[in-house]
Amino acid sequence: MSAEIKVPAVGESISSGIISLWHRQDGDYVRAGDLLFTLDTDKVSTEVAAQAAGVVRIKAPADTEVKIGEVVGLIEEAPEPAAAPVVPVPAAAPVVSPAAPPAAAPPAPAPATPVELEPQERRVTRKKLSPLRKKISTQLVAAQRNAAILTTFNECDMAAVMKLRADVQETFQARHGIKLGFMSFFIKAVVDALKSEPQINSRLDGDELVQNHFYDIGVAVGTERGLIVPVIRDADRKTFAELENDLAYYAKRAREGAITIEDLQGGVFTISNGGVYGSLLSTPILNPPQSGILGMHKIQERPVAVEGRVVIRPMMYLALSYDHRVVDGREAVTFLVRVKEAIENPLRLFLGSQK
């Protein structure tokens, strides 16, 4: 008997996808639970596992667009092949090199030969965009075309956060089983600033302004297949430990290609950390239909003036891009200053969230 390999449903609005990679070759033996192929859609990438054991017969090769529910292969029932016996390899006999002949006069240089140019098709590689990459490109262009995006900048001194993390890290990790990072501080600072400037926690819907009264914060995560933004739900109600566990959970799911559509929906504001890649300053693009996105950047020691003296401090540039149709400049600048003040005085955020 044979078991059909079908394209699984991965979301209500998704009707098709592309098989980007088969993890097994035609004729390979698989066990139930072994990975079979990766399905790329315009929203998520999904790893599809075998539901039965047997020999794989592939019907739809990689880079094929397939419909949800379509049969893309079979698993033919077959006994598991026996492991190949290990044959010991005899040790090689030592090789005795003959005595080297006397050194000969250096040979004359060979005449130069003309360099042959490679055919054009060898100089470039062409492949179709994945559905996820197509979706990303469409959304980014749409965001710039459909919103009045403006970016305001500030900088914050990271010394207080770095000291607080160092002081509590051992206790925090022993109590909660996870490290205290920087992102949880910025999530808390953003929530605090959104409460102070609620206009940024709103969006346009046609000719109506929709005001959000909840704080589901998207955190941009880079993957091999593109940028995705899983959403931390009810960030205002969570402790630092709960935020760190959520961040670790979504990072793991992103690496494994296990992010679902539900993980990506419903955010009211996004945080993007280009600093992990070394970015010193950038202008982040809005994540529609949201009205604001915060860009974090690399922590860099710089000379700054403090109380009339020049000192070296660990500084980070912050960038807030916002939809100027919804948010005025005063509100945007005030929001970013509020984030800066929270990061430079993090004890209030930290103590206020502990249970």
C-alpha contacts under 8 A as a table, 3 or more apart, distances in Angstrom:
res1	aa1	res2	aa2	distance
1	M	76	E	6.22
1	M	77	E	5.61
2	S	74	L	6.19
2	S	75	I	5.42
2	S	76	E	4.32
2	S	77	E	5.75
3	A	52	A	7.02
3	A	74	L	5.59
3	A	75	I	5.05
3	A	76	E	6.48
3	A	77	E	7.77
4	E	71	V	6.26
4	E	72	V	7.81
4	E	73	G	6.18
4	E	74	L	4.63
4	E	75	I	6.41
5	I	50	A	7.59
5	I	71	V	5.55
5	I	72	V	5.73
5	I	73	G	4.91
5	I	74	L	5.30
5	I	75	I	7.01
6	K	68	I	7.76
6	K	69	G	5.42
6	K	70	E	5.36
6	K	71	V	4.38
6	K	72	V	5.85
6	K	73	G	7.27
7	V	66	V	7.52
7	V	67	K	6.98
7	V	68	I	5.11
7	V	69	G	4.86
7	V	70	E	5.48
7	V	71	V	6.60
7	V	72	V	7.02
8	P	48	V	7.79
8	P	68	I	5.96
8	P	69	G	5.96
9	A	12	E	7.69
9	A	14	I	7.63
9	A	15	S	7.97
9	A	68	I	5.79
9	A	69	G	7.04
10	V	14	I	6.78
10	V	46	T	7.70
10	V	260	T	7.40
10	V	261	I	7.73
11	G	14	I	5.41
11	G	260	T	7.89
11	G	261	I	6.46
12	E	15	S	7.98
14	I	17	G	7.89
14	I	41	T	7.45
14	I	68	I	7.85
15	S	67	K	6.00
15	S	68	I	5.48
16	S	41	T	6.93
16	S	65	E	6.99
16	S	66	V	5.60
16	S	67	K	4.26
16	S	68	I	5.38
17	G	39	L	6.20
17	G	40	D	5.47
17	G	41	T	4.56
17	G	42	D	7.50
17	G	65	E	5.61
17	G	66	V	5.59
17	G	67	K	6.55
17	G	68	I	7.58
17	G	131	P	7.04
18	I	39	L	5.65
18	I	40	D	5.20
18	I	41	T	6.53
18	I	62	A	7.76
18	I	63	D	5.92
18	I	64	T	5.49
18	I	65	E	4.29
18	I	66	V	5.94
18	I	130	S	7.35
18	I	131	P	7.28
19	I	22	W	7.33
19	I	37	F	6.79
19	I	38	T	5.83
19	I	39	L	4.71
19	I	40	D	6.30
19	I	61	P	7.39
19	I	62	A	5.13
19	I	63	D	5.37
19	I	64	T	5.65
19	I	65	E	6.58
19	I	66	V	7.29
20	S	37	F	7.58
20	S	38	T	5.72
20	S	39	L	6.03
20	S	40	D	6.22
20	S	62	A	5.43
20	S	63	D	5.24
20	S	64	T	7.68
20	S	130	S	7.75
21	L	37	F	5.53
21	L	38	T	5.30
21	L	39	L	7.59
21	L	62	A	5.39
21	L	63	D	7.41
22	W	25	Q	6.95
22	W	36	L	5.94
22	W	37	F	4.23
22	W	38	T	6.56
22	W	61	P	7.69
22	W	62	A	6.28
23	H	35	L	6.29
23	H	36	L	5.19
23	H	37	F	5.33
23	H	38	T	7.73
24	R	28	D	6.24
24	R	35	L	7.74
24	R	36	L	5.85
24	R	37	F	7.47
24	R	56	V	7.59
25	Q	28	D	5.54
25	Q	56	V	7.29
25	Q	58	I	7.71
26	D	55	V	7.94
26	D	56	V	5.50
26	D	57	R	5.11
26	D	58	I	5.52
27	G	55	V	5.54
27	G	56	V	5.18
27	G	57	R	5.99
28	D	55	V	5.52
28	D	56	V	5.54
29	Y	53	A	7.43
29	Y	54	G	5.40
29	Y	55	V	4.37
29	Y	56	V	6.26
29	Y	80	E	7.13
29	Y	81	P	7.82
30	V	34	D	6.17
30	V	50	A	7.30
30	V	52	A	7.94
30	V	53	A	5.45
30	V	54	G	5.57
30	V	55	V	6.31
30	V	56	V	7.06
31	R	34	D	5.65
31	R	50	A	6.93
31	R	52	A	6.37
31	R	53	A	4.20
31	R	54	G	6.63
32	A	49	A	7.43
32	A	50	A	5.02
32	A	51	Q	5.03
32	A	52	A	4.46
32	A	53	A	5.00
33	G	49	A	5.23
33	G	50	A	5.13
33	G	51	Q	6.28
33	G	52	A	7.65
34	D	49	A	5.32
34	D	50	A	5.46
35	L	47	E	6.75
35	L	48	V	5.92
35	L	49	A	4.20
35	L	50	A	6.22
36	L	47	E	7.55
36	L	48	V	5.70
36	L	49	A	5.16
36	L	50	A	5.99
37	F	47	E	6.06
37	F	48	V	5.44
37	F	49	A	7.24
38	T	45	S	6.79
38	T	46	T	5.65
38	T	47	E	4.60
38	T	48	V	6.10
39	L	45	S	5.61
39	L	46	T	5.15
39	L	47	E	6.39
39	L	48	V	7.26
40	D	44	V	6.34
40	D	45	S	4.42
40	D	46	T	6.51
40	D	130	S	6.68
40	D	131	P	6.25
40	D	132	L	6.68
41	T	44	V	5.48
41	T	45	S	6.03
41	T	130	S	7.52
41	T	131	P	4.99
41	T	132	L	5.70
42	D	130	S	7.71
42	D	131	P	4.24
42	D	132	L	4.08
42	D	133	R	7.35
42	D	134	K	6.92
42	D	135	K	5.29
43	K	131	P	7.60
43	K	132	L	5.64
43	K	135	K	7.15
43	K	261	I	6.67
44	V	132	L	6.68
44	V	257	G	7.79
44	V	259	I	6.51
44	V	260	T	6.40
44	V	261	I	6.62
45	S	132	L	7.76
45	S	257	G	5.59
45	S	258	A	7.14
45	S	259	I	7.33
46	T	257	G	5.57
46	T	258	A	5.85
46	T	259	I	7.56
47	E	256	E	7.87
47	E	257	G	6.26
47	E	258	A	6.89
50	A	53	A	7.23
52	A	75	I	7.07
53	A	75	I	7.03
53	A	76	E	7.99
53	A	77	E	6.75
53	A	78	A	7.69
54	G	75	I	5.38
54	G	76	E	5.19
54	G	77	E	4.66
54	G	78	A	5.00
54	G	79	P	7.05
54	G	80	E	7.24
55	V	75	I	5.25
55	V	76	E	5.02
55	V	77	E	6.62
55	V	78	A	6.43
56	V	73	G	7.17
56	V	74	L	5.92
56	V	75	I	4.71
56	V	76	E	6.53
57	R	73	G	5.42
57	R	74	L	5.02
57	R	75	I	6.15
57	R	76	E	7.35
58	I	61	P	6.71
58	I	72	V	6.47
58	I	73	G	4.40
58	I	74	L	6.58
59	K	71	V	7.82
59	K	72	V	5.05
59	K	73	G	4.70
59	K	74	L	7.70
60	A	64	T	6.34
60	A	72	V	4.95
60	A	73	G	6.76
61	P	64	T	5.97
66	V	70	E	6.55
66	V	72	V	7.93
67	K	70	E	5.35
71	V	74	L	7.84
118	E	122	R	6.43
118	E	123	R	7.11
119	P	122	R	5.62
119	P	123	R	7.09
120	Q	123	R	5.31
120	Q	124	V	7.09
121	E	124	V	5.88
121	E	125	T	7.31
122	R	125	T	7.37
129	L	133	R	6.03
129	L	134	K	6.13
130	S	133	R	5.19
130	S	134	K	6.21
131	P	134	K	5.01
131	P	135	K	6.10
132	L	135	K	5.06
132	L	136	I	6.17
132	L	225	R	7.32
132	L	226	G	7.12
133	R	136	I	5.01
133	R	137	S	6.17
133	R	225	R	7.32
133	R	226	G	6.38
134	K	137	S	5.23
134	K	138	T	6.12
135	K	138	T	5.11
135	K	139	Q	6.07
136	I	139	Q	5.22
136	I	140	L	6.14
136	I	226	G	7.80
136	I	227	L	7.73
137	S	140	L	5.27
137	S	141	V	6.24
138	T	141	V	5.38
138	T	142	A	6.04
139	Q	142	A	4.97
139	Q	143	A	5.95
139	Q	287	N	7.91
139	Q	288	P	7.57
140	L	143	A	5.10
140	L	144	Q	6.46
140	L	285	I	7.06
140	L	286	L	7.85
140	L	287	N	7.85
141	V	144	Q	5.33
141	V	145	R	6.14
142	A	145	R	4.98
142	A	146	N	5.74
143	A	146	N	5.41
143	A	147	A	5.82
143	A	285	I	7.28
143	A	286	L	6.26
143	A	287	N	7.13
143	A	288	P	6.18
144	Q	147	A	5.75
144	Q	148	A	7.28
144	Q	149	I	6.78
144	Q	285	I	7.52
144	Q	286	L	7.95
145	R	148	A	7.95
147	A	323	D	5.85
147	A	324	H	7.64
147	A	325	R	7.24
148	A	322	Y	7.89
148	A	323	D	5.23
148	A	324	H	5.22
148	A	325	R	6.08
149	I	285	I	7.77
149	I	286	L	7.54
149	I	321	S	6.40
149	I	322	Y	5.55
149	I	323	D	4.88
149	I	324	H	6.06
150	L	321	S	5.49
150	L	322	Y	5.59
150	L	323	D	6.59
150	L	324	H	6.36
151	T	283	T	6.36
151	T	319	A	6.51
151	T	320	L	5.41
151	T	321	S	4.12
151	T	322	Y	6.36
152	T	319	A	5.82
152	T	320	L	5.36
152	T	321	S	6.52
152	T	332	A	7.29
152	T	333	V	6.71
153	F	317	Y	7.18
153	F	318	L	5.67
153	F	319	A	4.57
153	F	320	L	6.39
153	F	336	L	7.76
154	N	317	Y	5.93
154	N	318	L	5.20
154	N	319	A	6.56
154	N	336	L	7.04
154	N	337	V	7.40
154	N	340	K	7.71
155	E	315	M	6.72
155	E	316	M	5.48
155	E	317	Y	4.21
155	E	318	L	5.35
155	E	340	K	7.03
156	C	315	M	5.72
156	C	316	M	5.42
156	C	317	Y	6.52
156	C	318	L	7.27
156	C	340	K	5.35
156	C	341	E	7.85
156	C	343	I	7.13
156	C	344	E	6.64
157	D	160	A	7.42
157	D	313	R	6.65
157	D	314	P	5.96
157	D	315	M	4.72
157	D	316	M	6.58
157	D	343	I	7.72
157	D	344	E	5.94
158	M	161	V	5.49
158	M	162	M	6.12
158	M	299	I	7.56
158	M	313	R	7.79
158	M	314	P	5.55
158	M	315	M	5.75
158	M	316	M	6.86
158	M	343	I	7.02
158	M	344	E	6.43
159	A	162	M	5.14
159	A	163	K	6.09
159	A	313	R	6.93
159	A	314	P	6.01
159	A	315	M	7.96
159	A	344	E	7.48
160	A	163	K	5.16
160	A	164	L	6.10
160	A	343	I	7.63
160	A	344	E	5.81
160	A	345	N	6.63
160	A	346	P	6.90
161	V	164	L	5.10
161	V	165	R	6.07
161	V	182	F	7.77
161	V	343	I	6.58
161	V	344	E	6.86
161	V	345	N	7.69
161	V	346	P	6.07
162	M	165	R	5.21
162	M	166	A	6.20
163	K	166	A	5.09
163	K	167	D	6.11
164	L	167	D	5.08
164	L	168	V	6.24
164	L	346	P	7.82
164	L	347	L	7.59
165	R	168	V	5.46
165	R	169	Q	5.40
165	R	180	L	6.62
165	R	181	G	7.60
166	A	169	Q	5.38
166	A	170	E	7.91
167	D	170	E	7.64
168	V	171	T	5.46
168	V	172	F	5.77
169	Q	172	F	5.03
169	Q	173	Q	5.93
169	Q	179	K	6.70
169	Q	180	L	6.28
170	E	173	Q	5.33
170	E	174	A	6.14
171	T	174	A	5.14
171	T	175	R	6.09
172	F	175	R	5.25
172	F	176	H	5.92
172	F	177	G	7.62
172	F	178	I	7.46
172	F	179	K	7.01
172	F	180	L	6.96
173	Q	176	H	5.28
173	Q	177	G	4.84
173	Q	178	I	4.95
173	Q	179	K	5.24
173	Q	180	L	7.25
174	A	177	G	5.64
174	A	178	I	7.82
176	H	241	A	6.41
178	I	241	A	7.41
178	I	244	E	7.19
178	I	245	N	7.17
179	K	244	E	7.50
180	L	184	S	7.69
180	L	240	F	7.56
180	L	241	A	7.39
180	L	244	E	6.77
181	G	184	S	6.30
181	G	185	F	7.63
181	G	244	E	7.21
182	F	185	F	5.46
182	F	186	F	6.68
183	M	186	F	5.09
183	M	187	I	6.19
184	S	187	I	5.05
184	S	188	K	6.25
184	S	240	F	5.98
184	S	243	L	5.94
184	S	244	E	6.28
185	F	188	K	5.21
185	F	189	A	6.09
185	F	240	F	7.65
185	F	343	I	7.00
185	F	346	P	7.41
185	F	349	L	7.58
185	F	350	F	7.81
186	F	189	A	4.83
186	F	190	V	5.97
186	F	339	V	7.62
186	F	343	I	7.16
187	I	190	V	5.14
187	I	191	V	6.26
187	I	217	I	7.25
187	I	235	A	7.27
187	I	271	I	7.77
188	K	191	V	5.15
188	K	192	D	6.21
188	K	235	A	7.33
188	K	236	D	7.06
188	K	349	L	6.71
189	A	192	D	5.08
189	A	193	A	6.19
189	A	338	R	7.68
189	A	339	V	5.18
189	A	342	A	5.58
189	A	343	I	6.70
189	A	349	L	7.38
190	V	193	A	5.00
190	V	194	L	6.01
190	V	339	V	6.08
191	V	194	L	5.05
191	V	195	K	6.28
191	V	215	Y	6.63
191	V	235	A	7.29
191	V	236	D	6.19
192	D	195	K	5.30
192	D	196	S	6.41
192	D	338	R	7.76
192	D	339	V	7.62
193	A	196	S	4.90
193	A	197	E	6.03
193	A	335	F	5.38
193	A	336	L	7.59
193	A	338	R	5.55
193	A	339	V	5.98
194	L	197	E	5.00
194	L	198	P	5.22
194	L	199	Q	7.87
194	L	200	I	6.46
194	L	201	N	6.09
194	L	335	F	7.16
195	K	198	P	5.43
196	S	335	F	7.32
197	E	200	I	6.18
197	E	201	N	7.67
197	E	331	E	6.33
197	E	334	T	7.64
197	E	335	F	6.12
198	P	201	N	5.09
198	P	202	S	7.19
198	P	211	Q	7.88
199	Q	202	S	5.61
199	Q	211	Q	7.38
199	Q	326	V	7.26
199	Q	327	V	6.32
199	Q	331	E	7.59
200	I	203	R	7.93
200	I	291	S	6.03
200	I	292	G	6.27
200	I	322	Y	7.88
200	I	326	V	7.51
200	I	327	V	6.12
200	I	331	E	7.72
200	I	332	A	7.62
201	N	211	Q	6.43
201	N	212	N	5.68
201	N	213	H	7.73
201	N	268	V	6.23
201	N	269	F	7.08
201	N	290	Q	7.90
201	N	291	S	7.11
201	N	292	G	7.84
202	S	209	L	6.87
202	S	210	V	5.46
202	S	211	Q	4.37
202	S	212	N	5.49
202	S	268	V	7.44
202	S	290	Q	7.18
202	S	291	S	6.49
202	S	326	V	7.66
203	R	209	L	5.84
203	R	210	V	5.29
203	R	211	Q	6.72
203	R	289	P	6.23
203	R	290	Q	5.77
203	R	291	S	5.71
203	R	326	V	7.04
204	L	207	D	7.00
204	L	208	E	5.91
204	L	209	L	4.75
204	L	210	V	6.09
204	L	289	P	7.28
204	L	326	V	7.23
205	D	208	E	5.19
205	D	209	L	6.13
205	D	210	V	6.69
212	N	215	Y	7.85
212	N	268	V	7.33
214	F	234	D	6.67
214	F	268	V	7.95
215	Y	233	R	7.00
215	Y	234	D	5.26
215	Y	235	A	5.74
215	Y	236	D	6.10
215	Y	267	G	7.76
215	Y	268	V	6.55
216	D	231	V	6.18
216	D	232	I	5.50
216	D	233	R	4.46
216	D	234	D	5.18
216	D	235	A	5.96
216	D	266	G	7.01
216	D	267	G	4.94
216	D	268	V	5.73
216	D	269	F	7.26
217	I	231	V	5.45
217	I	232	I	5.16
217	I	233	R	6.67
217	I	234	D	7.84
217	I	235	A	6.64
217	I	267	G	5.37
217	I	268	V	6.02
217	I	269	F	5.28
217	I	270	T	5.81
217	I	271	I	7.50
218	G	229	V	5.52
218	G	230	P	5.55
218	G	231	V	4.13
218	G	232	I	6.03
218	G	264	L	7.79
218	G	267	G	5.42
218	G	268	V	7.35
218	G	269	F	6.01
218	G	270	T	4.42
218	G	271	I	6.25
219	V	229	V	5.33
219	V	230	P	5.93
219	V	231	V	6.33
219	V	232	I	7.43
219	V	270	T	5.68
219	V	271	I	5.00
219	V	272	S	6.14
220	A	227	L	6.68
220	A	228	I	5.78
220	A	229	V	4.31
220	A	230	P	6.86
220	A	270	T	7.03
220	A	271	I	6.24
220	A	272	S	5.03
220	A	273	N	7.30
221	V	227	L	5.78
221	V	228	I	5.41
221	V	229	V	5.93
221	V	230	P	7.55
221	V	251	A	7.24
221	V	254	A	7.65
221	V	272	S	7.78
222	G	226	G	6.06
222	G	227	L	4.56
222	G	228	I	6.45
223	T	226	G	5.18
223	T	227	L	5.93
223	T	228	I	7.36
223	T	254	A	6.77
223	T	255	R	6.76
228	I	264	L	7.59
229	V	264	L	5.82
229	V	270	T	7.74
230	P	250	Y	6.75
230	P	259	I	7.85
230	P	263	D	5.22
230	P	264	L	4.51
230	P	265	Q	7.63
231	V	263	D	5.98
231	V	264	L	5.65
231	V	265	Q	6.92
231	V	266	G	7.32
231	V	267	G	5.75
232	I	235	A	6.09
232	I	243	L	7.56
232	I	246	D	6.80
232	I	247	L	7.73
232	I	267	G	7.90
234	D	237	R	5.64
234	D	238	K	6.89
235	A	238	K	5.34
235	A	243	L	7.24
237	R	353	S	7.97
238	K	241	A	7.92
238	K	242	E	5.69
238	K	243	L	6.31
238	K	353	S	7.01
239	T	242	E	5.13
239	T	243	L	6.25
239	T	353	S	4.91
239	T	354	Q	5.77
239	T	355	K	7.21
240	F	243	L	5.07
240	F	244	E	6.12
240	F	350	F	7.22
240	F	353	S	6.73
240	F	354	Q	7.40
241	A	244	E	5.10
241	A	245	N	6.16
242	E	245	N	5.11
242	E	246	D	6.18
243	L	246	D	5.07
243	L	247	L	6.17
244	E	247	L	5.06
244	E	248	A	6.16
245	N	248	A	5.14
245	N	249	Y	6.03
246	D	249	Y	5.03
246	D	250	Y	6.24
247	L	250	Y	5.35
247	L	251	A	6.09
248	A	251	A	5.09
248	A	252	K	6.16
249	Y	252	K	5.29
249	Y	253	R	6.29
250	Y	253	R	4.97
250	Y	254	A	5.97
250	Y	259	I	7.42
251	A	254	A	5.08
251	A	255	R	6.28
252	K	255	R	5.20
252	K	256	E	6.26
253	R	256	E	5.08
253	R	257	G	5.99
253	R	258	A	4.80
253	R	259	I	5.47
254	A	257	G	5.07
254	A	258	A	6.05
254	A	259	I	5.65
255	R	258	A	7.69
259	I	263	D	6.34
259	I	264	L	7.92
260	T	263	D	5.26
260	T	264	L	7.01
261	I	264	L	5.32
261	I	265	Q	6.49
262	E	265	Q	5.40
264	L	267	G	7.53
267	G	270	T	7.27
267	G	290	Q	7.62
268	V	290	Q	5.71
268	V	291	S	7.93
269	F	287	N	7.99
269	F	290	Q	5.93
269	F	291	S	7.17
269	F	292	G	5.73
269	F	293	I	5.90
270	T	287	N	7.06
270	T	290	Q	7.95
270	T	292	G	6.91
270	T	293	I	4.74
270	T	294	L	6.37
271	I	293	I	5.73
271	I	294	L	4.82
271	I	295	G	6.08
271	I	296	M	7.41
272	S	284	P	7.59
272	S	293	I	7.37
272	S	294	L	6.21
272	S	295	G	4.99
272	S	296	M	6.11
273	N	276	V	6.29
273	N	295	G	5.86
273	N	296	M	4.54
273	N	297	H	5.94
274	G	277	Y	5.64
274	G	278	G	6.73
274	G	279	S	5.28
274	G	280	L	7.91
274	G	282	S	7.91
274	G	295	G	6.98
274	G	296	M	6.08
274	G	297	H	5.29
274	G	298	K	7.22
275	G	278	G	4.80
275	G	279	S	4.82
275	G	280	L	6.58
275	G	296	M	6.16
275	G	297	H	3.75
275	G	298	K	3.79
275	G	299	I	7.18
276	V	279	S	7.37
276	V	297	H	7.43
276	V	298	K	6.69
277	Y	298	K	7.94
278	G	297	H	7.40
278	G	298	K	5.59
279	S	282	S	7.16
279	S	297	H	5.68
279	S	298	K	5.74
280	L	297	H	5.36
280	L	298	K	5.21
280	L	299	I	7.97
280	L	316	M	7.90
280	L	317	Y	7.00
281	L	297	H	6.16
281	L	317	Y	6.36
281	L	318	L	7.70
281	L	319	A	7.66
282	S	295	G	7.20
282	S	297	H	7.92
282	S	319	A	7.04
283	T	295	G	7.26
283	T	319	A	6.41
283	T	320	L	7.69
283	T	321	S	6.68
284	P	293	I	6.81
284	P	294	L	7.28
284	P	295	G	5.98
284	P	319	A	7.39
284	P	320	L	7.53
284	P	321	S	6.09
285	I	293	I	7.27
285	I	321	S	6.69
286	L	289	P	7.97
286	L	290	Q	6.71
286	L	291	S	6.86
286	L	292	G	6.23
286	L	293	I	5.83
286	L	321	S	6.69
286	L	322	Y	6.94
286	L	323	D	7.78
287	N	290	Q	5.69
287	N	291	S	7.86
287	N	292	G	7.81
287	N	293	I	7.26
288	P	291	S	7.34
290	Q	293	I	7.86
291	S	322	Y	5.38
291	S	323	D	5.02
291	S	326	V	7.01
291	S	327	V	7.51
292	G	320	L	6.86
292	G	321	S	5.72
292	G	322	Y	4.36
292	G	323	D	6.59
293	I	320	L	5.78
293	I	321	S	5.45
293	I	322	Y	6.59
294	L	318	L	7.14
294	L	319	A	5.77
294	L	320	L	4.67
294	L	321	S	6.63
295	G	318	L	5.79
295	G	319	A	4.87
295	G	320	L	6.24
295	G	321	S	7.97
296	M	316	M	7.35
296	M	317	Y	6.82
296	M	318	L	5.37
296	M	319	A	6.88
297	H	316	M	5.90
297	H	317	Y	5.83
297	H	318	L	6.64
298	K	316	M	6.01
298	K	317	Y	7.54
299	I	314	P	5.96
299	I	315	M	5.45
299	I	316	M	4.81
299	I	317	Y	7.97
300	Q	314	P	5.32
300	Q	315	M	5.36
300	Q	316	M	6.47
301	E	312	I	6.12
301	E	313	R	5.23
301	E	314	P	4.23
301	E	315	M	5.87
302	R	312	I	5.33
302	R	313	R	5.63
302	R	314	P	6.48
302	R	315	M	6.50
303	P	310	V	6.07
303	P	311	V	5.33
303	P	312	I	4.42
303	P	313	R	6.39
304	V	310	V	5.41
304	V	311	V	5.53
304	V	312	I	6.24
304	V	313	R	6.76
305	A	308	G	6.00
305	A	309	R	5.35
305	A	310	V	4.50
305	A	311	V	6.30
306	V	309	R	5.23
306	V	310	V	6.24
306	V	311	V	6.73
318	L	336	L	7.83
319	A	336	L	7.97
320	L	332	A	7.36
320	L	336	L	6.78
322	Y	327	V	6.74
322	Y	332	A	7.28
323	D	326	V	5.67
323	D	327	V	5.95
324	H	327	V	4.90
324	H	328	D	5.91
324	H	329	G	7.51
325	R	328	D	7.66
327	V	331	E	6.42
327	V	332	A	6.62
328	D	331	E	5.44
328	D	332	A	6.38
329	G	332	A	5.07
329	G	333	V	6.07
330	R	333	V	5.33
330	R	334	T	6.02
331	E	334	T	5.12
331	E	335	F	5.98
332	A	335	F	5.09
332	A	336	L	6.32
333	V	336	L	5.22
333	V	337	V	6.17
334	T	337	V	5.10
334	T	338	R	6.12
335	F	338	R	5.09
335	F	339	V	6.41
336	L	339	V	5.05
336	L	340	K	6.21
337	V	340	K	4.96
337	V	341	E	6.14
338	R	341	E	5.15
338	R	342	A	6.20
339	V	342	A	5.17
339	V	343	I	6.26
340	K	343	I	5.27
340	K	344	E	6.16
341	E	344	E	5.10
341	E	345	N	6.02
342	A	345	N	5.09
342	A	346	P	5.51
342	A	348	R	7.86
342	A	349	L	7.15
343	I	346	P	5.14
345	N	348	R	6.80
346	P	349	L	5.33
346	P	350	F	6.19
347	L	350	F	5.02
347	L	351	L	5.92
348	R	351	L	5.45
348	R	352	G	5.86
349	L	352	G	5.26
349	L	353	S	6.43
350	F	353	S	5.59
350	F	354	Q	6.74
351	L	354	Q	5.51
